[in-house]
Amino acid sequence: MGNSLSMFVDRDASVGEPTLQERRKAEQSDKRVLGNVVQCDGARATISAHAADIVGTATGHWSVGKMISINLGNTRTVGLVYAVGKSDRAWHDEGQNPIEVSIELIGEVRDGAEPGAKPIFDRGITTYPHIGAIAHRIRSRDLQAVYDLAGRHSITIGTLSQDEAIDANIAIDDTLARHFAIVGTTGVGKSTAVSLLLRKSIAARPDLRVLILDPHNEFAASLPEHCVRVNSTTLDLPFWMFKLEEFAEVLFRGRETVPEEVDALRDLIPAAKNLYRNPNSGTYLRRGSDALTADTPVPYRIVDLIKQIDERMGLLESKNDRPTLKSLKTRIESAASDPRYRFMFNSRLIEDTIHETIGNIFRVPHHGRPVTCFEMAGMPSEVVNSVCSVLARLAFDLALWSEGRLRLLLLCEEAHRYMPADPRLGFAPTRHALSRIAKEGRKYGCYLGIVTQRPGELDPTILSQCSTLFAMRLANEQDQAIIRSAIADSSASTLAFLSSMGQREAIAFGEGVATTMRLKFEKLSEGLIPGTAKREQALPSELGHDVDLVAIVERLRNVPRPQQAMAFTEVVDSSRQAGDPDYRKPPVPRVQPDDDFDMRYGLRPTTFGLRPQND
């Protein structure tokens, strides 16, 4: 027992530290020495101390997660407590209880050159603590210096877990421009943290546009004054804005594509686009600088595409390709008539609406609402990947060709859906579009925000590009290992708290903070928490009201009810579409055939061969 206590110093023989120590209470003693260094290496140190203060009252000054400072005269070494214990594993009610405190060295604080100047914090250690150096609870001024952002444009998102009197600030420009990620298990407050960050970011950066990929339809209610809601019924994303791979993903419903059919599309789509631009040119394709490809975002008509397939099948040399072409035609007709794909094929009048589509989705101009919540809960799962690929690709291209005048943040909720760690899963164009934003987006003003509960299932390339990371509670060992590998500085022991942090708590590290910081997010009002409105709508069923099964089945079928023709409505000639030379002219009245028209040979009534009647 004597040997185990020989490493501890005599509390009564200790003297006060030379530097004036900030006191929380006026009645505290001037000789409030809490411990002394008894062991130190390049990264960690051990402090001998007592569990109780001078008057014998047990304190929490040496609890895990607290920051302490070691006084070295001109400088003070800052350390983080990651373990506390007694060498004899026994507690004594009488007398002092010596303890061993293990700390990780983070950096050092030095006083300013001028009297009264703020302390300055530097990462890394220039002078290591000597044996016997005095250790005490860190002062508030030093704690503020540790997390000082040195004049960078900052926003306050909460308070420090160590001292709730000190604000937790992040550098908003660096957090956005170098991408950020929020990870944490279900129910820890990720969505609430995202909503808080978006509110603060919009206030600090009024020029910022935000597109949220919202798979659970929960963010629109939490940002009512900032956002515009886009869902499967209000989305207008024409099929001709899809690249070939994205369009094939829609046609094949997420299954593996048939290379022969994709090759046929690659040849036939440019011909259909050429027919739209030059209705009288036939199937002649121009070869040159203005030639069209299957990926060029130029309008075309599904009718022309099917017409091209029919003509290809009628050629004698295409005899062997007829099964492939017939299958492709069936896929196109099935997708075009599917009511779930109404947002792609709804418009019967094909026009070049790319300006309206991009302006509505990316809020140009924003009219005071810079956020677009793209709600995907009611969208077919097999088409979500293609739509996300189109939006991510357009976001990057807009930022690129605006030459930095347009600032876009693409926020991906449940990001492991679009960018899984297994390259065989997911949709390759979506992964490539998001990877392009992660790698090159900050140069052009296109930023990426990642939110996921399973960082272990996320593509590590994407996560490594996020320079600021907010790690909330994680219970999975693999997910914790991913975060430990991502941390850049010496505060790796901070992540030991990942499995036991409370609600709204997070560990922030990276470019957006001065040093690794454990914080607690601000509390939002109940009505602004994502998902609250949906839970309130579910209350009537709990009060005894029956579920409206008829309405649920109608939404499940997603088929619009047929509308009766009204007598005073104008008859529209649906055969004319944009691209026809006379599609803006009023329709010419057709000649009705006689009642005794012979239909026995499958002939359709037509005006072909009939002379115009004279009044």
C-alpha positions as CSV (number, residue, x, y, z in Angstrom):
1,M,0.0,0.0,0.0
2,G,2.9,2.4,0.8
3,N,4.5,1.8,-2.5
4,S,1.3,2.6,-4.4
5,L,1.0,5.8,-2.5
6,S,4.6,6.9,-2.9
7,M,3.9,8.5,-6.3
8,F,1.3,11.0,-4.8
9,V,2.3,14.3,-3.4
10,D,1.4,15.7,0.0
11,R,-1.6,18.0,-0.4
12,D,-0.6,20.1,2.6
13,A,2.9,20.7,1.4
14,S,1.7,22.1,-2.0
15,V,1.9,25.8,-2.7
16,G,-0.2,28.0,-4.9
17,E,0.7,28.3,-8.6
18,P,2.5,31.4,-9.7
19,T,-0.1,32.3,-12.4
20,L,-3.3,33.9,-10.9
21,Q,-6.0,31.2,-11.3
22,E,-9.5,32.2,-12.1
23,R,-11.9,31.2,-9.3
24,R,-15.6,30.3,-9.7
25,K,-16.4,31.3,-6.1
26,A,-14.9,34.0,-3.9
27,E,-14.5,31.6,-1.0
28,Q,-12.2,29.2,-2.8
29,S,-8.7,28.8,-1.5
30,D,-5.7,30.5,-3.1
31,K,-3.8,27.2,-2.6
32,R,-6.2,25.2,-4.9
33,V,-3.6,22.9,-6.4
34,L,-5.3,19.9,-8.0
35,G,-2.5,17.6,-9.0
36,N,1.0,17.1,-10.3
37,V,2.6,15.5,-13.3
38,V,4.3,12.2,-12.4
39,Q,4.7,10.7,-15.9
40,C,4.9,12.1,-19.4
41,D,5.7,10.9,-22.9
42,G,5.3,12.5,-26.4
43,A,1.5,12.4,-26.5
44,R,0.2,11.6,-23.0
45,A,0.8,12.3,-19.3
46,T,-0.2,10.9,-16.0
47,I,-1.2,13.2,-13.1
48,S,-1.3,12.3,-9.4
49,A,-4.2,13.9,-7.5
50,H,-6.8,13.4,-4.9
51,A,-10.5,12.7,-5.5
52,A,-11.5,15.4,-3.0
53,D,-10.7,19.0,-2.6
54,I,-8.8,20.6,0.3
55,V,-11.9,20.6,2.6
56,G,-12.6,16.9,1.8
57,T,-15.5,17.3,-0.6
58,A,-15.4,15.0,-3.6
59,T,-15.4,17.0,-6.9
60,G,-15.9,16.3,-10.6
61,H,-12.8,18.2,-11.7
62,W,-11.1,15.0,-12.8
63,S,-14.0,13.4,-14.6
64,V,-13.5,11.9,-18.1
65,G,-13.9,14.4,-20.9
66,K,-12.8,17.5,-18.9
67,M,-10.0,19.7,-20.1
68,I,-7.2,20.6,-17.7
69,S,-4.1,22.7,-18.0
70,I,-0.5,22.2,-16.7
71,N,1.2,25.3,-15.6
72,L,4.8,25.7,-17.0
73,G,5.3,29.4,-16.3
74,N,5.1,31.3,-19.5
75,T,2.9,28.6,-21.2
76,R,0.2,26.2,-20.1
77,T,-0.1,22.8,-21.6
78,V,-3.7,21.8,-22.4
79,G,-4.8,18.2,-21.9
80,L,-8.0,16.1,-22.2
81,V,-8.8,13.6,-19.4
82,Y,-9.6,10.2,-21.0
83,A,-9.1,7.9,-17.9
84,V,-9.3,8.2,-14.1
85,G,-8.6,5.5,-11.6
86,K,-7.2,4.4,-8.3
87,S,-4.1,2.2,-8.3
88,D,-5.4,0.1,-5.3
89,R,-9.0,-0.1,-6.6
90,A,-10.3,0.8,-3.1
91,W,-12.2,3.8,-1.7
92,H,-11.7,5.1,1.8
93,D,-14.3,7.3,3.5
94,E,-11.7,8.5,6.0
95,G,-8.8,10.6,4.7
96,Q,-7.8,11.4,1.2
97,N,-8.2,9.1,-1.8
98,P,-5.2,9.4,-4.2
99,I,-6.1,8.9,-7.9
100,E,-4.3,8.6,-11.2
101,V,-5.5,10.8,-14.0
102,S,-4.5,10.0,-17.6
103,I,-4.6,12.9,-20.1
104,E,-3.9,13.3,-23.7
105,L,-1.8,16.4,-24.6
106,I,-3.6,18.7,-27.2
107,G,-1.6,21.9,-27.4
108,E,-0.4,24.8,-25.3
109,V,-1.7,28.3,-24.4
110,R,0.5,31.3,-24.0
111,D,-0.4,34.8,-22.8
112,G,-0.4,37.7,-25.3
113,A,2.6,39.9,-25.6
114,E,0.7,43.0,-24.3
115,P,-0.8,43.1,-20.9
116,G,-4.5,42.2,-21.0
117,A,-4.3,40.6,-24.4
118,K,-6.2,37.4,-25.1
119,P,-4.3,34.1,-24.6
120,I,-3.2,32.4,-27.8
121,F,-3.6,28.6,-28.4
122,D,-1.2,26.6,-30.6
123,R,-1.6,22.9,-31.6
124,G,1.3,20.8,-30.7
125,I,3.7,20.9,-27.8
126,T,7.0,22.9,-27.8
127,T,7.8,22.5,-24.1
128,Y,6.6,19.2,-22.5
129,P,5.5,19.2,-18.8
130,H,8.2,18.3,-16.3
131,I,7.7,15.9,-13.4
132,G,6.0,17.7,-10.6
133,A,4.4,20.4,-12.8
134,I,1.2,21.7,-11.3
135,A,-2.0,20.7,-13.1
136,H,-5.4,22.3,-12.5
137,R,-8.8,22.8,-14.0
138,I,-8.5,25.0,-17.1
139,R,-9.5,28.6,-16.9
140,S,-12.4,30.0,-19.0
141,R,-10.1,32.4,-20.8
142,D,-7.8,29.6,-21.8
143,L,-10.8,27.4,-22.8
144,Q,-12.0,30.2,-25.1
145,A,-8.5,30.5,-26.6
146,V,-8.5,26.8,-27.4
147,Y,-11.6,27.1,-29.6
148,D,-10.9,30.6,-30.9
149,L,-11.3,30.8,-34.7
150,A,-8.8,33.6,-35.1
151,G,-11.2,36.0,-36.8
152,R,-12.8,33.6,-39.3
153,H,-16.4,34.1,-40.2
154,S,-18.2,32.0,-37.6
155,I,-21.6,31.0,-36.4
156,T,-22.7,29.8,-33.0
157,I,-24.4,26.3,-33.1
158,G,-24.4,25.5,-29.4
159,T,-22.3,25.4,-26.2
160,L,-19.3,23.5,-25.1
161,S,-20.1,20.3,-23.2
162,Q,-17.2,21.2,-20.7
163,D,-18.5,24.7,-20.0
164,E,-22.0,25.7,-21.1
165,A,-21.2,29.3,-20.5
166,I,-18.9,29.2,-23.6
167,D,-20.3,29.2,-27.1
168,A,-19.4,26.5,-29.6
169,N,-18.5,28.3,-32.8
170,I,-17.7,26.9,-36.3
171,A,-16.1,28.7,-39.3
172,I,-19.1,28.6,-41.6
173,D,-17.1,29.4,-44.8
174,D,-14.6,26.6,-44.3
175,T,-17.3,24.2,-43.2
176,L,-19.3,24.7,-46.3
177,A,-16.6,25.1,-48.9
178,R,-14.7,22.0,-47.8
179,H,-17.8,19.9,-47.3
180,F,-19.1,18.5,-44.1
181,A,-20.6,15.3,-42.7
182,I,-23.0,14.6,-39.8
183,V,-23.0,11.0,-38.6
184,G,-24.8,9.3,-35.7
185,T,-27.1,6.5,-34.9
186,T,-30.9,6.7,-35.1
187,G,-32.6,9.0,-32.7
188,V,-29.6,11.1,-31.5
189,G,-30.8,14.3,-33.3
190,K,-29.0,14.3,-36.6
191,S,-32.0,15.8,-38.5
192,T,-32.4,18.5,-35.8
193,A,-28.7,19.3,-36.1
194,V,-29.0,19.6,-39.9
195,S,-32.0,21.9,-39.6
196,L,-30.1,24.1,-37.1
197,L,-27.0,24.2,-39.3
198,L,-29.1,25.1,-42.4
199,R,-30.8,28.0,-40.5
200,K,-27.5,29.4,-39.3
201,S,-25.9,28.9,-42.7
202,I,-28.7,30.8,-44.5
203,A,-28.5,33.6,-42.1
204,A,-24.7,33.9,-42.4
205,R,-24.7,33.3,-46.2
206,P,-27.8,34.8,-47.9
207,D,-26.4,34.0,-51.3
208,L,-26.4,30.2,-50.6
209,R,-28.9,27.9,-52.4
210,V,-29.6,24.6,-50.8
211,L,-31.0,21.4,-52.3
212,I,-32.0,18.7,-49.8
213,L,-32.4,15.1,-50.9
214,D,-35.0,14.2,-48.4
215,P,-36.0,10.5,-48.4
216,H,-38.4,10.8,-45.4
217,N,-40.2,14.1,-46.3
218,E,-39.4,15.7,-43.0
219,F,-37.3,18.8,-43.6
220,A,-39.9,21.0,-45.3
221,A,-41.9,21.4,-42.1
222,S,-38.8,22.4,-40.1
223,L,-37.8,25.2,-42.6
224,P,-41.2,26.6,-43.5
225,E,-40.1,30.2,-44.2
226,H,-37.0,29.2,-46.2
227,C,-37.9,26.2,-48.4
228,V,-40.0,25.2,-51.4
229,R,-41.3,21.6,-51.4
230,V,-40.8,19.5,-54.5
231,N,-42.2,15.9,-54.6
232,S,-43.3,13.4,-57.2
233,T,-46.5,15.3,-58.0
234,T,-45.0,18.7,-58.3
235,L,-41.6,17.7,-59.9
236,D,-41.2,18.5,-63.6
237,L,-38.1,16.8,-64.7
238,P,-38.5,16.0,-68.4
239,F,-37.1,12.7,-69.7
240,W,-34.9,14.4,-72.3
241,M,-32.8,16.0,-69.5
242,F,-31.6,12.5,-68.5
243,K,-28.3,11.2,-69.8
244,L,-28.3,7.8,-71.6
245,E,-27.3,5.8,-68.5
246,E,-29.8,7.6,-66.3
247,F,-32.6,7.1,-68.9
248,A,-31.7,3.4,-69.2
249,E,-31.9,3.0,-65.4
250,V,-35.5,4.3,-65.6
251,L,-36.4,2.0,-68.4
252,F,-34.9,-1.2,-66.8
253,R,-36.4,-0.4,-63.4
254,G,-33.1,-0.8,-61.5
255,R,-32.3,-4.2,-63.1
256,E,-29.2,-4.9,-65.1
257,T,-29.3,-3.3,-68.5
258,V,-29.2,-5.2,-71.8
259,P,-26.2,-3.8,-73.8
260,E,-27.8,-4.3,-77.2
261,E,-30.9,-2.2,-76.2
262,V,-28.7,0.5,-74.7
263,D,-26.6,0.6,-77.9
264,A,-29.8,0.9,-79.9
265,L,-30.9,3.8,-77.7
266,R,-27.5,5.5,-78.2
267,D,-28.1,5.5,-82.0
268,L,-31.9,6.3,-82.1
269,I,-32.1,9.1,-79.5
270,P,-29.9,11.5,-81.5
271,A,-32.1,10.8,-84.5
272,A,-35.2,11.7,-82.5
273,K,-33.6,14.9,-81.2
274,N,-32.6,15.8,-84.7
275,L,-36.3,15.3,-85.8
276,Y,-37.4,17.7,-83.1
277,R,-35.0,20.4,-84.1
278,N,-35.3,19.9,-87.9
279,P,-38.7,18.3,-88.6
280,N,-38.1,18.2,-92.4
281,S,-34.7,16.7,-92.3
282,G,-35.8,13.1,-91.9
283,T,-33.3,10.8,-90.2
284,Y,-30.3,12.6,-91.5
285,L,-27.8,13.3,-88.7
286,R,-25.3,16.2,-88.9
287,R,-21.7,15.4,-88.2
288,G,-19.8,18.3,-86.8
289,S,-19.3,20.7,-83.9
290,D,-23.1,21.0,-83.4
291,A,-23.9,17.3,-83.6
292,L,-26.3,15.8,-81.1
293,T,-25.6,12.9,-78.8
294,A,-27.7,10.8,-76.6
295,D,-26.5,12.8,-73.6
296,T,-27.2,16.3,-75.0
297,P,-30.0,17.9,-73.0
298,V,-32.1,18.8,-76.1
299,P,-35.8,18.0,-76.2
300,Y,-37.2,15.1,-78.3
301,R,-40.5,13.3,-78.4
302,I,-41.1,9.7,-77.3
303,V,-43.4,9.4,-80.4
304,D,-40.4,10.1,-82.6
305,L,-38.2,7.6,-80.7
306,I,-40.7,4.9,-81.1
307,K,-41.1,5.8,-84.8
308,Q,-37.4,5.4,-85.2
309,I,-37.5,2.0,-83.6
310,D,-40.4,0.9,-85.9
311,E,-38.4,2.1,-89.0
312,R,-35.3,0.2,-87.8
313,M,-37.4,-3.0,-87.3
314,G,-38.7,-2.6,-90.8
315,L,-35.3,-2.6,-92.4
316,L,-34.3,-5.9,-94.0
317,E,-30.8,-5.9,-92.6
318,S,-32.3,-5.5,-89.0
319,K,-33.9,-8.9,-89.1
320,N,-31.7,-10.2,-86.3
321,D,-32.2,-7.1,-84.2
322,R,-36.0,-7.2,-84.2
323,P,-36.4,-9.0,-80.8
324,T,-34.1,-6.5,-79.2
325,L,-35.9,-3.5,-80.8
326,K,-39.3,-4.9,-79.9
327,S,-38.3,-5.4,-76.3
328,L,-36.9,-1.8,-76.2
329,K,-40.1,-0.5,-77.6
330,T,-42.1,-2.3,-75.0
331,R,-40.0,-0.9,-72.2
332,I,-40.3,2.7,-73.5
333,E,-44.1,2.5,-73.9
334,S,-44.5,0.9,-70.4
335,A,-42.4,3.6,-68.7
336,A,-44.2,6.4,-70.6
337,S,-47.6,5.1,-69.6
338,D,-46.7,4.4,-65.9
339,P,-48.5,6.9,-63.7
340,R,-45.6,6.8,-61.2
341,Y,-43.3,8.3,-63.8
342,R,-45.7,11.2,-64.5
343,F,-43.0,13.8,-63.5
344,M,-40.9,12.6,-66.5
345,F,-43.5,12.0,-69.2
346,N,-46.5,14.1,-68.1
347,S,-46.2,16.9,-70.6
348,R,-47.9,16.1,-73.9
349,L,-46.5,19.3,-75.4
350,I,-42.7,18.9,-75.5
351,E,-41.0,22.2,-75.2
352,D,-37.5,23.4,-74.2
353,T,-38.3,24.0,-70.5
354,I,-34.8,23.5,-69.2
355,H,-34.7,27.1,-67.9
356,E,-37.9,26.7,-65.9
357,T,-36.9,23.3,-64.5
358,I,-33.5,24.4,-63.3
359,G,-34.8,27.7,-62.0
360,N,-37.5,26.0,-59.9
361,I,-35.3,23.3,-58.5
362,F,-32.2,25.4,-57.8
363,R,-34.1,28.6,-56.8
364,V,-32.8,31.0,-59.5
365,P,-34.0,33.5,-58.6
366,H,-34.9,32.3,-55.1
367,H,-37.6,34.9,-54.2
368,G,-36.7,34.7,-50.5
369,R,-36.8,30.9,-50.4
370,P,-33.3,29.6,-51.1
371,V,-34.0,26.0,-50.0
372,T,-35.5,23.2,-52.1
373,C,-36.7,20.1,-50.2
374,F,-36.8,17.3,-52.8
375,E,-39.1,14.8,-51.1
376,M,-38.5,11.3,-52.4
377,A,-40.8,9.2,-50.1
378,G,-43.6,8.9,-52.7
379,M,-41.2,8.3,-55.6
380,P,-40.6,4.8,-57.1
381,S,-37.4,3.4,-55.6
382,E,-36.1,2.3,-59.0
383,V,-36.1,5.8,-60.3
384,V,-34.7,7.6,-57.2
385,N,-31.1,6.9,-58.2
386,S,-31.6,8.4,-61.7
387,V,-33.2,11.5,-60.4
388,C,-30.5,12.1,-57.8
389,S,-27.9,11.6,-60.5
390,V,-29.6,14.2,-62.7
391,L,-29.9,16.7,-59.8
392,A,-26.3,16.2,-58.6
393,R,-24.9,16.5,-62.2
394,L,-27.0,19.7,-62.8
395,A,-25.8,21.2,-59.5
396,F,-22.2,20.8,-60.4
397,D,-22.7,22.1,-64.0
398,L,-24.6,25.1,-62.8
399,A,-21.9,26.1,-60.3
400,L,-19.2,25.4,-62.9
401,W,-20.7,27.5,-65.8
402,S,-21.9,30.3,-63.5
403,E,-18.2,31.0,-62.8
404,G,-18.6,31.1,-59.1
405,R,-21.6,33.5,-59.0
406,L,-24.0,30.6,-57.9
407,R,-23.3,29.0,-54.5
408,L,-25.0,25.6,-54.1
409,L,-25.1,23.2,-51.2
410,L,-26.3,19.7,-52.0
411,L,-27.4,18.0,-48.7
412,C,-27.7,14.2,-48.9
413,E,-29.8,12.6,-46.1
414,E,-29.2,8.9,-45.8
415,A,-26.2,9.3,-48.0
416,H,-25.2,5.6,-47.8
417,R,-28.1,4.9,-50.1
418,Y,-26.5,6.7,-53.0
419,M,-22.8,6.2,-52.3
420,P,-22.4,2.7,-50.7
421,A,-19.0,1.4,-49.8
422,D,-19.5,-1.7,-52.1
423,P,-19.0,-0.5,-55.7
424,R,-21.2,-3.3,-56.9
425,L,-24.2,-1.7,-55.1
426,G,-25.9,1.6,-55.9
427,F,-26.0,3.5,-59.2
428,A,-22.7,4.3,-60.8
429,P,-23.7,7.7,-62.3
430,T,-25.0,8.9,-59.0
431,R,-21.8,7.9,-57.3
432,H,-19.7,9.7,-60.0
433,A,-21.8,12.9,-59.8
434,L,-21.5,13.1,-56.1
435,S,-17.8,12.2,-56.2
436,R,-17.2,15.0,-58.6
437,I,-18.8,17.5,-56.3
438,A,-16.7,16.1,-53.4
439,K,-13.4,16.3,-55.3
440,E,-13.8,19.5,-57.4
441,G,-17.0,21.3,-56.2
442,R,-15.3,23.7,-53.8
443,K,-13.4,25.3,-56.6
444,Y,-16.6,26.3,-58.3
445,G,-18.9,27.0,-55.4
446,C,-20.7,23.6,-55.2
447,Y,-20.7,22.2,-51.7
448,L,-21.7,18.8,-50.3
449,G,-23.3,17.9,-47.0
450,I,-23.4,14.2,-46.0
451,V,-25.8,12.9,-43.3
452,T,-25.8,9.2,-42.5
453,Q,-26.3,6.8,-39.6
454,R,-24.0,4.2,-41.1
455,P,-20.6,5.7,-42.0
456,G,-19.2,2.2,-42.3
457,E,-21.5,1.6,-45.3
458,L,-20.5,4.9,-47.0
459,D,-18.0,5.2,-49.7
460,P,-14.7,6.1,-47.9
461,T,-13.6,8.4,-50.7
462,I,-16.6,10.6,-50.2
463,L,-16.2,10.7,-46.4
464,S,-12.5,11.5,-46.7
465,Q,-13.4,14.6,-48.8
466,C,-15.5,16.0,-45.9
467,S,-13.1,18.3,-44.1
468,T,-15.4,19.0,-41.2
469,L,-17.2,16.1,-39.4
470,F,-19.8,16.2,-36.6
471,A,-19.8,12.8,-34.9
472,M,-22.8,12.1,-32.7
473,R,-23.5,8.9,-30.8
474,L,-22.4,5.8,-32.7
475,A,-23.0,2.3,-31.2
476,N,-21.6,0.2,-34.1
477,E,-17.9,-0.7,-33.7
478,Q,-17.2,-0.5,-37.4
479,D,-18.7,2.9,-37.7
480,Q,-16.6,4.1,-34.7
481,A,-13.5,2.7,-36.4
482,I,-14.3,4.7,-39.6
483,I,-14.5,8.0,-37.6
484,R,-11.3,7.2,-35.7
485,S,-9.5,6.8,-39.0
486,A,-10.8,10.1,-40.2
487,I,-9.7,12.3,-37.3
488,A,-6.6,14.2,-38.2
489,D,-5.1,15.6,-35.0
490,S,-3.9,14.1,-31.7
491,S,-7.4,14.1,-30.0
492,A,-8.1,10.5,-30.9
493,S,-9.1,9.6,-27.3
494,T,-12.0,12.1,-27.6
495,L,-13.7,9.6,-29.8
496,A,-13.8,7.1,-26.8
497,F,-17.0,8.9,-25.9
498,L,-18.8,8.1,-29.2
499,S,-20.9,5.3,-27.8
500,S,-22.0,7.2,-24.6
501,M,-22.8,10.8,-25.7
502,G,-26.2,12.3,-24.9
503,Q,-28.9,13.7,-27.1
504,R,-27.8,16.7,-29.3
505,E,-24.2,16.1,-28.3
506,A,-21.5,15.8,-31.0
507,I,-17.7,15.8,-31.4
508,A,-16.7,18.3,-34.1
509,F,-13.3,18.1,-35.7
510,G,-11.7,19.3,-39.0
511,E,-11.3,22.5,-40.9
512,G,-14.4,24.2,-39.5
513,V,-13.2,24.2,-35.9
514,A,-10.0,25.3,-34.2
515,T,-9.5,22.0,-32.5
516,T,-11.5,18.9,-31.7
517,M,-14.5,20.1,-29.8
518,R,-17.2,18.3,-27.8
519,L,-20.4,20.4,-28.0
520,K,-24.1,20.4,-27.4
521,F,-26.3,21.7,-30.2
522,E,-28.8,24.5,-29.5
523,K,-32.3,23.4,-28.7
524,L,-34.9,24.1,-31.4
525,S,-38.5,24.8,-30.7
526,E,-40.8,21.8,-30.9
527,G,-42.5,22.9,-34.1
528,L,-39.2,23.2,-36.0
529,I,-37.8,19.7,-35.3
530,P,-37.9,17.6,-38.5
531,G,-40.6,14.9,-38.4
532,T,-42.7,16.6,-35.7
533,A,-45.5,17.5,-38.0
534,K,-45.8,14.0,-39.4
535,R,-46.0,12.6,-35.8
536,E,-48.7,15.1,-34.9
537,Q,-50.7,14.0,-38.0
538,A,-50.6,10.5,-36.7
539,L,-52.3,11.4,-33.4
540,P,-55.9,11.1,-34.6
541,S,-55.5,7.3,-35.2
542,E,-54.3,7.0,-31.6
543,L,-57.5,8.7,-30.4
544,G,-59.8,6.1,-31.8
545,H,-60.4,7.4,-35.3
546,D,-60.4,4.8,-38.1
547,V,-57.7,4.7,-40.7
548,D,-58.9,5.9,-44.1
549,L,-58.1,2.8,-46.1
550,V,-59.7,4.1,-49.3
551,A,-57.4,7.1,-49.4
552,I,-54.4,4.9,-48.7
553,V,-55.3,2.6,-51.6
554,E,-55.8,5.6,-53.9
555,R,-52.3,6.9,-53.1
556,L,-50.9,3.4,-53.4
557,R,-52.3,3.0,-56.9
558,N,-51.2,6.6,-57.8
559,V,-53.5,6.6,-60.8
560,P,-55.4,9.8,-61.6
561,R,-59.1,9.5,-61.9
562,P,-60.5,10.0,-65.4
563,Q,-62.1,13.4,-65.9
564,Q,-65.4,13.7,-67.8
565,A,-65.3,15.9,-70.9
566,M,-67.1,19.2,-70.4
567,A,-69.3,20.6,-73.1
568,F,-67.8,24.1,-73.0
569,T,-64.2,23.0,-73.2
570,E,-62.1,23.4,-76.4
571,V,-61.1,20.2,-78.2
572,V,-57.3,20.0,-78.3
573,D,-55.5,18.4,-81.2
574,S,-53.1,16.1,-79.2
575,S,-51.4,14.8,-82.4
576,R,-49.6,18.1,-82.8
577,Q,-46.5,18.6,-80.6
578,A,-43.6,21.0,-80.5
579,G,-41.4,20.3,-83.5
580,D,-44.3,20.1,-86.0
581,P,-44.1,23.0,-88.5
582,D,-47.7,24.1,-87.7
583,Y,-48.0,23.1,-84.1
584,R,-48.8,26.7,-83.0
585,K,-51.6,27.1,-85.6
586,P,-55.2,26.2,-84.8
587,P,-56.1,22.6,-85.7
588,V,-57.7,22.2,-89.1
589,P,-61.1,20.4,-88.8
590,R,-61.0,16.9,-89.9
591,V,-63.5,15.4,-92.3
592,Q,-65.7,12.8,-90.7
593,P,-66.1,9.6,-92.6
594,D,-69.5,8.2,-93.7
595,D,-71.3,5.9,-91.3
596,D,-71.0,3.1,-93.8
597,F,-67.2,3.3,-93.9
598,D,-65.9,-0.2,-94.4
599,M,-63.9,-1.4,-91.3
600,R,-63.7,-5.0,-92.3
601,Y,-60.1,-4.8,-93.5
602,G,-58.8,-3.1,-90.4
603,L,-58.6,0.3,-92.1
604,R,-58.8,3.3,-89.9
605,P,-60.9,6.4,-90.8
606,T,-58.6,9.0,-92.3
607,T,-58.6,12.0,-94.5
608,F,-55.9,10.6,-96.8
609,G,-57.0,10.8,-100.4
610,L,-60.1,12.9,-99.7
611,R,-60.5,16.3,-101.4
612,P,-61.3,19.3,-99.2
613,Q,-64.9,20.1,-99.2
614,N,-66.1,23.5,-100.4
615,D,-68.7,25.5,-98.5
